[in-house]
Amino acid sequence: MKSKWNNKLKGYVRMEIIGQDTSSFINTCIQSGIKIWDIKPLDSEHVHVSISVSDIRKAKAILKENKLKIRIKEKMGTPFLLKKMWKRNGFILGMASFIFVLFLLSNMIWNINVIGANPKTEYELRKAALEIGVTKGKFIFLLPNVREIQRQLTEKMGNVTWIGVTQHGTSYQFEVVEKEIPKANPTTGPRHLVATKQAVIHSLFVEKGQPVVTVNDYVQKGSLLVSGFIGKEKKPELVSAKGEILGEVWYETKVEIPLNTSFQTYTGKFKNKHYISLFGWDVPIYGISDGEFQDKTETLNETPLYLAKWKMPVSYLKKEIRETDGVKRSYTKAEAIEVGKKMAKKELLKKLPEDAKIKGEKVWQQKVSNGKVKLTMLYQVIENIASEQPIPIQQGE
Amino acid sequence: MGKLRQQVSKWMMQNLELPADVVMDLPRITMIGQLHIYIENHRGVKAFSNEQLTLKLKQGTLVIKGREFVIKTILPEEILLEGTISSVDFDDV
């Protein structure tokens, strides 16, 4: 068996020997050490024989001596296979180049993903990566390893805390954690602070500028609170006034609360009915009973069927029947006022800025008419009333 | 001389329990059913055809008959024959 593989590797020839005395040829071969095998006689004058390529020349000499003719039938084994393959070298070349191209393509960067960076950082990161050589179409095996790339990128990118580089096959992924740089305050031009609404000054906190009001002053909407002019009267300097002026502002809120209200609530019981609608006919398919609810609401969901963009005359209908419960609510006058106050406060809070504080509340008016309590509430609110007003710069000074 | 040697080897075979084929230069024939026949210690092919193989032995010939014979392997002292073997005969010539 071993020799068989050996023969295949070295190559052998299957040939036909034509002549009278074939057995003597076999004997001579054996004696002179030529290996022959698979000797198959066809008839008295034709014998098929396998012989190793290296022994062919010797065998031919013996055949000549014995006056035998040969005809080569088949050439087998690797040398012949290679020869055959070489003849079809285009094919081989194609195969080899395919493998080569596949190898190259699978070792190229196809994609670079950047995660967690804003567009500016991403652009800078891509640029930095390009400098290192990490771009689409580069060969991975020519690049430094992932850890090295990560180190170099982190070094290059100043505004980034950390860059994580991972390689997934042919794509690289950069995970970026950006440094949070505090925003510089925008520079502001010279300005005054003026009141946004009618108020009584509660307290003043002026960072910059010349306050022109004091605590408990009454100010109108638009009146000057802090001036942007500071310094001597003759030669004033312009500054950007800045500060927090808290003022007491009065808010009036009107609410109406009916004493008796009826509600509908769902009890949670429900029945679903399913229909198929054919040309306007609703055919029930599931859920026959209506649920025998006393009070109920029905909702109808229709799901039409479409074929491409055309609506079919068939649709699926689902009817939801929910049991409802009528609830009546009634307040006494005191209760109604209590509820009204809460409502009014809620409404007020919606209107107020976040930092505003409600200092006090008062029921201004209360009236009962037509089964309703009408309330007018007054609220004392402390809030920032300052707003900026730029000072126009005079030209040609 | 040859006769003496033969007698000695016969005696050795019988008394020293040495295998006969080694001592007496006889062919060792192994058959696997009708499919294979393996002959060691032959002295060459005398005649070979599809249905008959005649092998030279040290003494006489061995005639193997059958059908569709193919010599799978042949070495100076060994031969492996494949086919459908029907008979193996010794001819003392």
Interface residues (C-beta under 8 A of the other chain):
Chain A: S3 T22 S23 I26 N27 I30 Q31 G33 K35 I36 W37 D38 I39 K40 P41 L42 D43 S44 V47
Chain B: G44 V45 K46 A47 F48 S49 N50 F69 V70 I71 K72 T73 I74 L75 P76
